[in-house]
Amino acid sequence: RLYAVQTGMKLSSKGPEERNFLLKVMDWLELSKKQNNDNEAISNDVAGQAHLENWALKLFLFADKNDRAGNFTKNVIQSFYTAGLLYDVLTTFGELTEEATQNRKYAKWKAAYIHNCLKNGETPIPGPVDSDKSDDRIVKP
């Protein structure tokens, strides 16, 4: 939600209603932080960043493994999509690493690609488009 507030604050066309909404969300965030001060993933930025990076990578690797195995399910699409969004949220903590940037781009593309293939009755191609560069595009655990 912090990412949503920061993104909303950057919009130039925010009116009084939007501003009030963002302030309410900011108040809620502060209250949540106080209520969960014993949870390091919430109270400590470094721990929170590590927690998000871990989840983004887990989702990405789950989706990638299933994609390469030819398992094109809603869970795979949602995992790629969610991993991409989590990498977006990680920009709250600063610039992404090169690997995270590549994973974000690939996850978003692959989610859209598989979704569109299934929607059009086509069979998606497993793995990266250029299999020669697959090791360069994917972070291994």
N, C-alpha and C positions, 0 to 999 in steps of 0.2 A: 504494500500500500504506500510505502514511502516513495517507491519508484513512480507510482501513479500521481502522487502529490507533486513530486519534482517535475514530472512531465507536464502536468496541468499548469504549474506555475510558469513554465516556459512559453505557454501559448499566449500570443499577443491579443487575441480576441476574447479574453475572459471578462465577463461582466460581473455585476454585483452578486448575482445568484451563484455563479461559478466560484467566485472568490469566497463567499460564505460557505459553500460546500467544502472547498479545499481547507478552510480554516477548521471546520468541524472534523474533517478527517485527520488533520494535524493534531487537534486536541485528543482525538481517540487514540492516535499513535502514541502520544506522550503518556496517556493514562495506561495503555497496554504495556509500555516500557516500564513504568513504575510498578505495575502489578506483577510483571514477570522479571523483575530485576535479578532473580536467582537463576534464570535461564541465560547462559552465556551467549547462546545463538541470537538472543534478542538484545541483551544488555551490552555486549561487546562487539564492536564493528568487525574486528579481525576474525572472531569466532563465527559471527554471522556470515561473513564473506566465505569463509572456509566451508560452512554448512551448505550454503547455496551452491558453491562450486561442486561440492561432493554430489548433491542431488542432481544438478544439471548433467554432470558426467555420467552418473549411474543411469539416468533416463536415456541419455544419448547412447550409451553402450548397449543397453537393453534393446533399444530400437534398432541400432545398427546390426547387432547380432541376429535379430529376427529378420531384418530386411535381407541380409546376406544369405539367410537360410530360406528365403522365399516365402516367409510368413507375413503376408500383407493384410494385417487385421486393423481394426479401429484402434486397438491398444498401441500398435506400432506407430500409427499416424499421430495419435495423441501424445505419445512419448516423445517423438521427434518435435512436435509442435511445442509441447511444454518445455522441453530442454531449450529450444530456441528462445522462448520467453524468459526462462530463468537466466540465460546468458544476457538478455537485454537488461534484466533487473540487476545483474552484477555490475553493470556500468555505473550504478549508484556509487560504487566503491572506487571508481576510477576506470582507467582504460583497461580493456581486456588484454590478456596475453594473446600472442599470435595463434596458439592452438585453440583457445577459447573462441576467438574471432572466426576461425575456420569452422569449428564445430557449430557455432551459431548459424553461420551462413548455410552450411550443409544441412543442418537439421531443419531449418525453415524451408529450404528448397525441397528436401526429400519428403517432408510432410505434405507439401502442396502437390508434388509430383505423384506420390502414391494415391493421394485423395482424388486427383483428377483422373488418373488411370482407372481406378475402380469405378468412379462416377461414369466414365465413358465406356465401361465394359472392356477395358484393355488390361493386359497383364503387365504389371510394372517390371522393369529390369532390376534385378537385385544388385545391391552394392553401388559404388560410385559409377558415374558415367564413364570415366577414364580409369579403368582398373590398374593401369600402370602407375598411377599416382595415388592409389588408395592408401598406402602407408603414410603419405605426406599429409593427407587430409584428415586422418582419424587419430585421435589421441588414444593410445593403448594404455590399459590399466597397469 
